[in-house]
Structure formats: C-alpha cells, structure tokens
Amino acid sequence: MQQIKQTADYTIFQKKSGRYAVKAKNKQWVHAAEKTQILLAEALITQARPKPAAEPAAEGEAAES
C-alpha cells in the first residue's frame, strides 16, 4: 500500500487495486460511513448521484396501450 496523505487524525493509503484504506490515529482501520466521509472531504472519491426516477404516470399509460 502507498501512503497518500497523513493528518493528525488519520492516514490514507491507496491499495494496488486502486481502492483506499483509512487508518485512525489509534491504529484502528476506519470503515463504512466514516471512511466515506473522510475520502469525500479529501476529494479522493466522488459520491454517485441517484438516477432520476421514471414518471409513474407515463409508464402507466404505456402499459394500458
């Protein structure tokens, strides 16, 4: 793993696969939502935007025809 950034609270590593790992200052790995928030704050990842929902009225009319 390659060390990308080190702060007072955590250290960010990049794995050979391109994914990121975050280790807290207490030497414990950070997981889930906390890890995502750290990587978003450092601009290393982007959050996927949800697809717009299809309009149910338009689908209902097409199904009746």
N, C-alpha and C positions, 0 to 999 in steps of 0.2 A: 504494500500500500504506500501511496505517496502522500505526504502531508501537504495539504493545500493551504490551510490557514490555522493559526493558533491565537486564541484570545485568552483573557483571564478566566473565563468560564468554561470554555470547551476547545477541542481541537477537531478540525475537519480533515478527513482523509478521503482520497479517491482510490477505489479499488481498480484492479486491472480490467475489470468488466465495465468500468465507467461509472458505476454506482458509488454513492457516497456513504461514509460511516462517520458518526459523530461520537466523540468520547468526552464525557464531562470531566471537570477538574478533580472529581473524586475517583477517577479511573474507571468509572462505570460507563458502558455503552448507552447511548440515548436512542430511544425507539419511538415509533409511531408519530403522533401529532406533534410532540415536542421537537423531534428531529425535522419534520417537515417545516415547522415554523422557523427553525434556525436556518435551514437551507434556503427558504424563501427570503428571509431577511438579508442573507448574504448574496442573493441574486444568483445562486448556483443552479436553481431549478425554477421552472415556471409552473404555475397552477393551471391545470386543464380547465377550460371553460365548458360548462354543460351544453349539450346540443339543444337548440330551441325545440320546444315541444310542438308536435304537429297539431293543427287545429282539429279538435274532435268533430265539429260541425261539418267540415269539408270531407272528412273521411266517412261520416255517416251518410251523406248524400251520394257519394260514390258507391257505397255498398248497396244502396237501395236500387240503383240503376241496373 
